[in-house]
Amino acid sequence: MSAIESVLHESRVFAPSAEAAAGAAISGMDAYRALMAEAERDYDGFWAKLARETLSWRKPFSKVLDETNAPFYTWFEDGELNASHNCLDRHVEAGNGDRTALIFEADGGEVTRVTYQDLLQRVCRFANALKRRGVKKGDRVVIYMPMSVEGVVAMQACARIGAPHSVVFGGFSSKSLNERLVDVGAVALVTADEQMRGGKALPLKRIADEALAMGGCEAVQSVFVYRRTGGEVEWHAPRDIWMDEAAAQEADTCAPEWVGAEHPLFVLYTSGSTGKPKGVQHSTGGYLLWAAQTIKWTFDWKPSDVFWCTADIGWVTGHTYITYGPLALGATQVVFEGVPTYPDGGRFWNMIEKHKVSVFYTAPTAIRSLIKIAEADAKVHPRSYDLSSLRILGTVGEPINPEAWIWYHEQVGGSRCPVVDTWWQTETGGHMIAPMPGATPLVPGSCTLPLPGIMAAIVDETGQDVPNGQGGILVVKRPWPAMLRTVWGDPERYKKSYFPAELGGKLYLAGDGSVRDKETGYFTIMGRIDDVLNVSGHRLGTMEIESALVSNPIVAEAAVVGRPDDTTGEAVVAFVVLKRPRPEGEEAVKLANELRAWVGKEIGPIAKPKDVRFGDNLPKTRSGKIMRRLLRSLAKGEEITQDVSTLENPAILEQLAQGR
Ligand code: 7RM
């Protein structure tokens, strides 16, 4: 079923309750429209006001948006601030040092609370440790860590000294880590001995050692190791240093390094349709503003809330909605090390009950997998827990099917809590299209309307607006403060990928297809229009997986496509031609498993193909182009109805349809 069809199947509208509207920052559509009108009337004034209200500036800005070097836009350029100062010091200075910043729950269930005062001191100690090892403003630090207080501390410490961090998700392989260390030119790496997930230990330090040994990253002079499990590690003195020992020698104060608003806060790698992952570079001022502002609007955040975003700090969602946004607001939030299914499928509900979570933000994949578990086992069904603390529910990362939305709304939210479906990307820094709980009537499967100030639109291949009801390409018409600034080390790629000449060079190309409802103008996201897959809300480039496959000596050729999957949204399907005869039966199963493991090792377990099919060849046009359209149909198990007359080798279709 297409996204549009599935929306049509669920046409109920959920208006904000009187209760939700009453206390909301934006209460009602009139308030929303007034803000939008304000942004349209005076774009600079609109953003300047928010930036002054939301952030603390060391030196006030006099300039707002500068478009002279478009599409390399700048915001608040002559202003100075420090992200860590905004996230920590200002709350302590305001007398809120005793407020709980983090409620950390470990994989095994141990809970640690960290106040703003504690967090500030820990960040200062580690910032001093980084400085002692020679890390300076502008140097890059790679962070390859489990979900932990220390992970947040490492990111904030980098921000404090003006050293852009680049967090690499702990599930990535040594090769992926190496590529990122090399590309970003890291001078230090922060990692852990091991990572605990679902009761299993993963050897992060060993993978980090492997990555460093692959070469090209000799600039890495220091490896800080967070002692998580006490598991055995190889030690390379004097390069390696325990994080706790390093911090223990340091003072618990560290003056923040004031940086210009455009100073890069971080670089985060994300998959594109071509080539290697792109280092998405974010600014300090514009990014931090939006991280905080969107929490106020999308989650109607209040100081009494207990906020919980289940993402990993290795993804942008963990950056914006764990490390920066909630802390910039002085919020109390839950940080979770483990997985939703350990020790059982009731873990999330148990934690919501225990920590009295009021705003809960997770991915549709997690919801879908928990539905299956809950419906099979009443003990771990959300109704077996007291979830009355919940006020707002959110989703992110992929389309949510209306069935899952309704279950989330009814079973988790007790039909009381608005479900905010948030569309955004690594590149956008924060939410772009999302409902506001006190204002926006909700339609399951739709992310509804752009947030105030965001000029989202749908255009055709030439950049012309299309009427509502007609699908097209999702773009943003005006720059916004939290947008990426460039692709690290590759400004040309930034221009080409995000401001393509075909669309006139001025529209931000999101890479998603979308349609707006005829009456309401609501947006529904229809998925990527490029060769990017979304598996469990994680972005994967088909080309990256193909390169990984062909780097295996037995593989001659490979093509990767996505297939809809009930749980993960999309699943990876690989069509492979070997340098030896096409395997069958047992042999095919064995080789498929080998190739899956290979991809896991090359990129990381998230990229492993669910299905590997072997052929004597791939369907190609006479000019040698692989016909992905056909492969997508084959992957889905559909009958081929397309015109195959341009195909060089039509017989191959039958072979590939059989699977393995
Ligand atoms: C935050 C994040 C971005 C891609 C994006 C979309 C898809 C994200 C939604 C969604 C439908 C949503 N960053 N996507 N949110 N699709 N509805 N609410 O996920 O850079 O990793 O991915 O994810 O395709 O382009 S990301």
Residues whose N, C-alpha, C, O or C-beta is under 5 A from the ligand:
A	BS01	7RM	T395 V396 G397 E398 P399 D421 T422 W423 W424 Q425 T426 C447 A510 D512 I525 G527 R528 G537 R539
